[in-house]
Structure formats: C-alpha cells, structure tokens
Amino acid sequence: MTDVIVQRDVSIPMRDGVAMQADVWRPDDDLRHPVLLQRTPYNRADSFAVIVNAGIEPLRAVAEGFVVVISDTRGRFGSQGQFDPFRTEAADGYDTVQWLAAQPYSNGRVGMYGASYYAATQLLAAMARPPALKALAPQVTASDFHDNWIYYGGALQLGFALYWALGLAAAELARRQAAGESLESQAEELAGLLTDPASAFRTRPLSEIGVLSTLLPAWRDWLAHPTRDEFWQQVSVRDQHADLDLPALHVGGWFDIFLRGTLSNAAGMGATGAAQRLIIGPWAHAVSYDALGEVDYGAGAAAAALDMTRVHLDWFAAQLCDQPPTPAAAPVTLFVMGDNVWRSEDAFPPARSQVQNWYLNMGPGGIGRLDSEIPPRDAGCSRFVYDPADPVPTVGGATFLPGAYVGFNAGQRDQRLIEQRRDVLTFTGPPLDEAIELCGPVSVVLHAATDAEDTDWTAKLVDVYPDGRALNVCDGIVRARYRCGGNEEHLIPPGTVSEFTIDLGATCLAMPAGHALRVEISSSNFPRFDAHPNTAGPIAETHRGKAAHQEVWHCAQHPSELRVTTVPRP
C-alpha cells in the first residue's frame, strides 16, 4: 500500500496577495505526479461534500499515483478575501493551477473535478486557460450562470437560488462572528428563514430580504440583472465553448436543476474536437441514489454502483498520465428509466433519434387531448385564470426543495392533485399501442395570449399509468418578456396571441404499451420558480400582483404542440 503524506492548511498565493487555504494528499515519495484539484466554497473539511458528492476518494487516488488538493475558494472558511460568486473564480483558478503545477511533487499536469459550484470553478478556470490545466470532470453544473443557475427561461429559479443564497449567507455570518462582529439581528433573521424556507420563498419584494443585503450582496446583483446582460455574459461558460478545447467528463442527472447546463457543456466542448464523456443517471442535485421521489430505479441506478472514484481515476489516468490508458469507455452512458438499465451510446441524443410531434387539441366535453401527427383543424382555445397569490405548487421535478429533503421532493411524483386545479390545463394522449422510448430534448411550442402586461407560461410532461397515476417526467417555464431569449426584454400587448417555446430539458424514459403521454400547461410552478405578478415592472421589486386571464390556443392558425425525441425500441 502506498504511504500517504497529508498536508493541512497549505497556503496558495494569488496574484493580488490573497492566500487560498488547501489540504494536500500525496504519495510519500520523491516522484512527480499529476495533480487533481477541487475548489469548493462549502468547506474543504466537510468530508461528505468534498469526497462523497465530489466523486473521488483521495486515498484511492493517491494509491494510484495522483496528488489530490482540496482548496477553499476566496473568502470561504480558511481562504482569505471576499467571496463574490462566479466573479473571481477564473483568476483564482488560474493562479491555483499554475502554483500547483510548479510544486516539486507535480508533473506539471493538473486536472480539476467536483460537482455543482466546484464544477463551476473548473469551467471558469478553464476560461482563463492556465497552461497546466489538462482535463476537467464537471458534475451537475450550469453552462450559463444566468440562464440555468439563477434564472431559467427568464424566470427566477427561486427554490434553488434563494435557498443557496441563504446557505452562503449562513457561512458568511459564521465567519464574521468568528472575527468579532456583532450581528445578532442578522443571525436571528437568517435562522428564521432557514428554519422555515417557505416563509423565505413567500417574501415580497424579494429585493428586500435584509439579511442577504448584509451578508451576500451578490443577491442584490442577481435580482438587479434579470436580463442576460454584460454582468452575466462576462462569466458565461457557454459563450466560451469554442475556446474550451479540454477533455472533460460530464456527469448529470435527469432531475438535476442544471441538466441543461451539463448537456450544453458536453455538446459545446465536444464541438472543439476534445475528448468528452457524458454520464446521466436518474438523479437530482446532490442526490444520486437508487430511489428518487416516488420511484425506485433499482440498486444499479445509484452512483455508488458505478464506483465514481473508479470512473474519475480512469478518466484522469487517460488524460494526465504517461502509461497507456485502460480501454476507453463509451462517449455517453445513460440510465434508461422505465427499463432501469444503463446503456452506452455514441452521442446524445442518439443518431437514430427522431422528433415526434403531439398536438394539443380539445376532445368531446371540453377534455384536452394530445393527437399524434394530426394538427387541429377547428378553431379553439382553452382558458384559465392565474392568480400569483395562489400559484400552482411545485410537486417533484428538477427541484432543490428545500435543500436537505431534495431526495423526497424531487424526481417523479404523482401529479393528480395538481391536475385538479382550475389553473392547470391537461392534454392527454391515447394509451400507447406499443412501447416507446423518449431519449433526448423535450419542448412545448405554445400559442397563447394574456390580458396581463406580462406573465409566465409553464409546461410539464407527464407519464400516465394504466392505474391512473400521473408521474412527471420533465418541465420548464418561459417568461413572456424573454420569449426571444434572455438578452433583451420584449413585452407583448395584452390580448395578442404569440408563440412561446418552453424548454423542458431532456429525458430518457421507456414507456410501456398502455401508458399515455400528458402535457400540463399553466403559468406557475412555485416555489421552483418565482410567481410572476403579471406586471411589467421589475419583478424582484414588486410587492403584490394581480390575476391574469390566460388563453392557450390549439387550432389550425395557432397550433400548440409537444415535441419529444424518441428512439426505436429494441
């Protein structure tokens, strides 16, 4: 067994004189080894966060000839400076990588790994192009920190963004109190919000959560920039994909809040010709076990069944070491829900995939239906009233609600109670004659109108079982003013029928014969997304909203449709 040297509280200097603090695990020898770096804002001493969730067990890595370094990011725990999410990670990542490459135990080749924000630090460091950075392994992270991290389709990802902000504020509170500051009122307010997250989500206006103004000024910045303007473009990984020609192992979950980012990074970085590998399991954010929501996918579904340390070490051995690598794994590994098996592919979506359209229509008795390949011929629309004071509650899906209970609240859950609401329209297809497999992007193209100055449109794909259960598959939202993309606002005159494309992300689900597809349409999914007040002003500064009368059109002139990606069944 390899002897290990562990160095605690190693100081790594940055260009501005600030020092990052890190722990180092390395072989007890005089050889030079590749370095694996993780940079975290969540405390390098938290073994569950930096080892279990991050994907590599340091001692196993050292036994195979790697040096492992776990560093606190700027302003967090042992590191000096002021934490400003996303803004300093490129420069700090560059300096950390280059410093490690120059150490006597390093062979000059550095790889970065980790999940969520740790993955963001990898991609932002890669944008600065440190010469020693040779490979990445970003898990469950975004490709754009406006459209996928803080916002989604123009709507604020309230359930994640606010809860994350409160957690960051709690760590900052502890740091300042340890330094001798008296912050009793802030501590009391923060404790109340963390104890009862629902009260935090109901706060209006969002810009006036005082404790965040004191402890996390970035919260004000995020709310002040709802448009994807220069503030966000400066830290957009997606905008720099063409220059990120680094090998990368991407890991995501079908119910992860950042799935779109994982897929975007894999495709965008793959377009450079650099080697990429993609793994997607039936997981939510920070929850990669065998069961999620109301579904047990079997023991083989868990990340532990894949041995993620083994997966990572094989990846980095191929990219950073001199010895011949083990046989290369398939470029894409997907968990097929329903069949509950892992499957290798050459690409995602697979080359054999095709897009299938299902049209929203109205059947006898005013019952909404989905028709395959039959656009509606008769004029018609469905109506509902959306009241921001009583939004549709989030049930399942790609949520982070409320933090510690993600495994229960996320994933596939029965939607029947939600579908009984008057502000939720349902359109259901006939029972399937043959099994189908959804494998790729899902979207809804909606023709709709509102009497409000501005509003949201939501869509959800549902798998209806023969016994009546209605389990969600994927969902999305679009804020009307951002229907053309998040870079600019374009308000629509009330009463105007307009086209909205709602990105529901992607899935891989085998649906047996007898099951049916269903689409839910509404204008809220709270608190996953903030409840739109139906006004045209700055939403984060709005105290109260007003009800909106909504119309969803499904006729020859204004067809609305579900678009799913399918692959032939074996």
NUBAGU-339592 format. One line per 4 residues: number of its first residue (from 0); their letters; for each residue x, y, z of C-alpha. Coordinates in steps of 0.5 Angstrom, whole numbers. Each point is the difference from the previous one (the first is absolute). Layout:
NUM) A) X:Y:Z; ... $
This chain:
0) MTDV) 0:0:0; 3:7:-2; 2:4:6; -4:7:0 $
4) IVQR) 2:7:2; -6:4:2; 2:8:1; -5:4:3 $
8) DVSI) -1:8:0; 4:1:-6; 0:7:-3; 0:1:-7 $
12) PMRD) 1:7:-2; -4:4:-5; 2:6:-5; -3:5:5 $
16) GVAM) 4:-2:6; -6:-4:3; 1:-7:2; -4:-6:-1 $
20) QADV) 0:-6:5; 0:-7:-2; 1:-7:2; 5:-5:-4 $
24) WRPD) 0:-7:0; 6:-3:-4; 5:-6:0; 6:-1:4 $
28) DDLR) 5:0:-5; 4:5:-4; -3:-1:-7; -4:5:-4 $
32) HPVL) -8:-2:0; -6:3:-4; -4:4:5; -8:0:1 $
36) LQRT) -2:7:2; -7:1:4; -2:7:1; -6:1:5 $
40) PYNR) -4:5:4; -3:-5:4; 6:-1:5; 5:-5:-2 $
44) ADSF) 0:-3:7; -7:-3:-2; 1:-7:-2; -7:-1:-2 $
48) AVIV) 0:6:-5; 7:-1:-3; 1:-7:0; -7:-4:-1 $
52) NAGI) -3:5:-4; 6:3:-4; 2:-7:-3; 7:-2:3 $
56) EPLR) 2:-3:6; 7:3:1; 4:-6:3; -2:-4:-6 $
60) AVAE) 2:5:-5; 7:0:4; 1:-7:0; -1:0:-8 $
64) GFVV) 6:6:0; -4:6:0; 0:6:4; -6:3:3 $
68) VISD) -1:7:2; -7:3:3; 0:7:1; -5:5:3 $
72) TRGR) -2:6:-5; 1:7:1; -3:3:6; -2:-7:3 $
76) FGSQ) 2:-4:6; 7:0:0; 2:4:-6; 1:8:0 $
80) GQFD) -4:5:-4; -7:2:-1; -5:-5:-3; -3:2:-7 $
84) PFRT) -4:-6:-3; 3:-1:-7; 4:6:-1; 7:-2:3 $
88) EAAD) 0:-7:-2; 3:1:-7; 6:4:3; 1:-4:7 $
92) GYDT) -1:-7:-4; 6:2:-5; 4:2:6; -1:-6:4 $
96) VQWL) 1:-5:-6; 7:3:-2; 2:0:7; -1:-7:1 $
100) AAQP) 3:-2:-7; 6:3:3; 1:-4:6; 5:-5:1 $
104) YSNG) -5:-6:0; -3:3:-6; 1:-3:-7; -3:7:-3 $
108) RVGM) -7:-3:-2; -6:2:4; -7:-3:0; -6:3:3 $
112) YGAS) -6:-3:3; -6:1:4; -8:1:0; -4:6:0 $
116) YYAA) 4:6:2; 6:-4:0; -1:-1:-7; -2:7:-2 $
120) TQLL) 7:1:3; 3:-4:-5; -3:3:-6; 1:7:2 $
124) AAMA) 8:-2:1; 0:-3:-7; -3:6:-3; 7:3:3 $
128) RPPA) 4:-5:-4; 5:-2:5; 5:-4:-4; 1:-5:5 $
132) LKAL) -8:-2:0; 0:-6:-4; -7:-3:2; -7:1:3 $
136) APQV) -5:-4:4; -6:5:1; -6:-3:3; -7:2:0 $
140) TASD) 1:8:-1; -2:5:-5; 3:3:-6; -3:7:1 $
144) FHDN) -1:3:7; -6:4:-3; -4:-5:-4; 1:-6:4 $
148) WIYY) 2:1:7; -3:7:3; -6:0:-6; -3:-5:-4 $
152) GGAL) -4:2:-7; 0:7:3; -3:-2:7; 4:1:6 $
156) QLGF) 2:-8:3; -3:3:7; 0:-7:3; 8:-1:-1 $
160) ALYW) 2:7:-1; -3:3:7; 2:-7:4; 7:0:-3 $
164) ALGL) 1:8:2; -3:-2:7; 5:-5:1; 6:4:-3 $
168) AAAE) -2:6:5; 0:-5:6; 7:-2:-1; 2:8:-1 $
172) LARR) -4:1:6; 5:-5:4; 6:3:-3; -2:7:2 $
176) QAAG) -2:-2:7; 7:-4:1; 3:6:-2; -3:4:6 $
180) ESLE) -6:4:-4; -7:0:4; -5:-2:-5; -6:-2:5 $
184) SQAE) -6:3:-4; 3:-4:-7; 1:-6:4; -7:0:2 $
188) ELAG) -3:2:-6; 4:-6:-4; -1:-5:5; -8:1:-1 $
192) LLTD) 1:0:-8; 4:-6:0; -5:-4:5; -6:2:-4 $
196) PASA) 2:0:-7; -7:1:-2; 0:7:3; 6:2:-4 $
200) FRTR) -3:-2:-6; -6:4:1; 4:6:2; -2:6:-5 $
204) PLSE) 3:4:-2; 6:-5:-1; 5:6:0; -2:2:7 $
208) IGVL) 3:-6:4; 4:4:4; 5:-6:3; 2:-1:-7 $
212) STLL) 2:7:-2; 5:0:6; 3:-7:-1; -1:-1:-7 $
216) PAWR) 0:6:-4; 0:-5:-7; -7:-1:2; -2:7:-2 $
220) DWLA) 4:0:-6; -3:-6:-3; -7:3:1; 2:6:-3 $
224) HPTR) 2:-3:-6; -6:-5:-2; 2:1:-8; 6:-4:-2 $
228) DEFW) 5:7:-1; 7:1:1; 0:-1:7; -2:-8:-2 $
232) QQVS) 4:0:-6; 7:1:3; -1:-6:4; -4:-5:-6 $
236) VRDQ) 4:-6:-1; -5:-1:-6; 3:6:-3; 7:-3:0 $
240) HADL) -2:-7:-2; 4:1:-7; 7:1:4; -1:-5:5 $
244) DLPA) 3:-6:-3; 2:-4:6; -2:-7:1; -6:-1:5 $
248) LHVG) -4:-5:4; -7:3:1; -5:-3:5; -7:2:1 $
252) GWFD) -7:-3:2; -7:0:-4; -3:4:6; 6:5:2 $
256) IFLR) -1:7:-1; 6:1:-4; -1:-6:-5; -1:5:-6 $
260) GTLS) 7:3:2; 3:-7:0; -3:-2:-7; 2:7:-2 $
264) NAAG) 8:0:2; 0:-7:-3; -2:2:-6; 3:6:-1 $
268) MGAT) 7:-2:3; 0:-6:-5; -1:4:-6; 7:2:1 $
272) GAAQ) 2:-7:-1; 3:-1:7; -2:-7:3; -6:1:4 $
276) RLII) -4:-6:4; -7:1:3; -4:-4:5; -7:2:2 $
280) GPWA) -4:-4:6; -7:0:3; 3:5:5; -2:7:3 $
284) HAVS) 5:5:2; 5:-3:5; -5:-6:1; 3:-6:-4 $
288) YDAL) -3:-6:3; -4:-5:-3; -7:3:2; -3:7:-1 $
292) GEVD) -7:3:1; -5:-6:0; 4:-5:-5; 6:-5:2 $
296) YGAG) 4:-1:-6; 4:-6:3; 7:-1:3; 3:1:-6 $
300) AAAA) -2:7:-1; 4:3:6; 6:4:-2; 4:-5:5 $
304) ALDM) -2:-6:-5; 4:4:-5; 6:1:5; 1:7:-2 $
308) TRVH) 7:0:3; 2:-5:-5; -3:4:-5; 3:6:1 $
312) LDWF) 7:-3:1; 0:-4:-6; -2:7:-4; 6:4:3 $
316) AAQL) 4:-6:-1; -1:0:-7; 1:8:-1; 5:1:5 $
320) CDQP) 5:-6:1; 5:-3:-5; -2:-7:1; -5:-3:-5 $
324) PTPA) -7:1:2; -5:-5:1; -5:-2:-6; -4:7:-1 $
328) AAPV) -7:0:3; -6:2:-5; 0:7:-1; -7:0:3 $
332) TLFV) -3:-4:6; -8:1:1; -4:-3:5; -7:-2:-3 $
336) MGDN) -5:1:5; -6:-5:-1; 5:-5:-2; 4:1:5 $
340) VWRS) 6:-1:-3; 7:3:-2; 1:1:-8; 6:2:-4 $
344) EDAF) -1:5:-6; 5:4:-4; -4:6:0; -6:4:4 $
348) PPAR) -5:0:-3; 2:-7:-4; 1:1:-7; -6:-5:-1 $
352) SQVQ) -5:5:4; -5:4:-4; -5:5:3; -7:-1:1 $
356) NWYL) -6:5:0; -6:-1:4; -5:6:-1; -5:3:6 $
360) NMGP) -7:-1:-2; -7:0:3; -4:-6:0; -7:-1:2 $
364) GGIG) -3:3:6; 6:5:0; 5:-5:2; 7:1:-2 $
368) RLDS) 4:-5:-4; 6:-1:-4; 0:-2:-7; 6:-3:-4 $
372) EIPP) 1:3:-7; -7:3:0; 1:7:0; -7:3:3 $
376) RDAG) -5:3:-6; -5:3:4; 1:7:4; 0:0:7 $
380) CSRF) 4:2:7; 0:-2:7; -1:5:6; 2:0:7 $
384) VYDP) 2:6:5; 7:0:3; 0:4:7; 7:1:2 $
388) ADPV) -3:0:7; -2:-8:0; 6:-2:-5; 0:-8:-2 $
392) PTVG) 4:-3:5; 7:-4:-2; -1:-7:0; 6:-4:-2 $
396) GATF) 4:1:-6; 7:3:0; 0:4:7; 4:1:5 $
400) LPGA) -5:1:5; 1:1:6; 7:-2:0; 1:-6:5 $
404) YVGF) -6:-3:-3; 1:0:-7; 0:-8:-1; -7:0:2 $
408) NAGQ) -3:7:-3; 4:-1:-7; -1:-5:-5; -6:-4:-3 $
412) RDQR) -6:1:5; -8:0:-1; -3:6:-3; -7:-2:0 $
416) LIEQ) -2:5:6; 4:6:-4; -4:-2:-6; -7:1:3 $
420) RRDV) 2:7:1; -4:5:-5; 6:4:-2; 3:-7:-2 $
424) LTFT) -2:-2:-7; 2:-7:-2; 0:-3:-7; 1:-8:0 $
428) GPPL) 1:-5:-6; -3:-6:-1; 3:-7:3; 6:-2:-4 $
432) DEAI) -1:-6:-4; 8:-1:0; 5:2:5; 4:6:-2 $
436) ELCG) 7:3:3; 1:7:1; 7:2:-1; 2:7:-1 $
440) PVSV) -3:7:1; -7:2:1; -3:6:-1; -7:3:-1 $
444) VLHA) -2:5:-5; -6:4:3; -4:5:-4; -3:5:6 $
448) ATDA) -3:6:2; -1:4:7; -3:6:2; 5:2:4 $
452) EDTD) 6:4:-1; 5:-6:0; -1:-7:3; 3:-7:0 $
456) WTAK) -1:-6:-3; 2:-7:2; -1:-7:-2; 1:-7:2 $
460) LVDV) 1:-6:-3; -4:-6:4; 0:-8:-1; -7:-2:2 $
464) YPDG) 0:-7:2; -6:-5:-1; -2:0:7; -1:8:-1 $
468) RALN) 7:2:4; 3:6:-4; 7:1:1; 4:6:-2 $
472) VCDG) 6:-1:-5; 3:7:-1; -3:7:0; 2:7:-2 $
476) IVRA) -2:8:0; 0:6:-4; -1:7:2; -3:3:-6 $
480) RYRC) 4:6:0; 6:-4:-1; -3:-5:-5; 5:2:-5 $
484) GGNE) 6:-1:4; 2:3:7; 5:5:-3; -6:5:-1 $
488) EHLI) -7:1:2; -6:1:-5; -7:1:3; -6:-3:-3 $
492) PPGT) -6:5:-1; -6:-3:4; -4:-5:-4; 5:-1:-5 $
496) VSEF) 1:-8:-2; 7:-1:0; 5:-6:-1; 4:-3:6 $
500) TIDL) 5:-5:0; 0:-4:7; 7:-4:1; -2:-6:5 $
504) GATC) 7:-2:-1; 1:-7:-1; -1:-7:2; 1:-8:-1 $
508) LAMP) -6:-4:1; -3:-6:-2; -8:0:0; -3:-7:-1 $
512) AGHA) -7:-1:-4; -6:2:4; 4:6:3; -2:7:-3 $
516) LRVE) 3:7:-1; -3:6:3; 2:7:0; -2:5:6 $
520) ISSS) 0:8:-2; 0:5:5; 3:7:2; 4:-2:6 $
524) NFPR) 4:-5:4; 1:2:7; 5:1:3; 4:-4:-5 $
528) FDAH) -1:7:-4; -2:7:3; -7:1:-1; -1:5:-6 $
532) PNTA) -4:6:3; -3:1:-7; 3:7:0; 5:4:-5 $
536) GPIA) 5:3:5; 6:-3:4; -3:-7:3; 5:0:6 $
540) ETHR) -2:7:2; -8:-2:-1; -4:0:7; -6:-3:-3 $
544) GKAA) -3:-3:-7; -7:-1:-3; -4:-5:-3; 1:-1:-8 $
548) HQEV) -5:-4:-4; 4:-5:-5; -1:-3:-7; 3:-6:-3 $
552) WHCA) -1:0:-7; -1:-7:-4; -2:1:-7; 2:0:-7 $
556) QHPS) 2:7:0; 3:0:7; 2:-8:2; 4:-1:6 $
560) ELRV) 4:-7:1; 4:-4:4; 7:-2:-3; 3:-7:2 $
564) TTVP) 6:-3:-2; 0:-8:-1; 4:-5:-2; -2:-7:-3 $
568) RP) -2:-6:6; 5:-6:-1 $
